[in-house]
Amino acid sequence: VTGSEDGTIRIWTYDGMCPSVLEGHASPIFSIRCWRSGARHPEDAGRPQHDLIFAGDMDGTIRVWDRQSAAEISRVDMH
């Protein structure tokens, strides 16, 4: 997963393909973090898994994206 100066986030495969481009940020991406929840421990069995992308841009907006669906699921404006 990479963030760009044009405000897009690209999800890359291991073979170098880019099947998803996430758009919505209005300024360059300066911070990005991937996080996977659920099913890491036996006590998590049956809980849903989520692969999330947290991205911060230069105007102070943090967006949370679902990696599988490429949908924005949350937004925080830090102005």
Buried (B, 14 or more C-beta within 10 A) or exposed (E): BEBEEEBBBBBEEEEEEEEBEBEBBEEBBEEBEEEEEEEEEEEEEEEEEBBBBBBBBBEEBBBBBBBEEBEBEEEEEEE
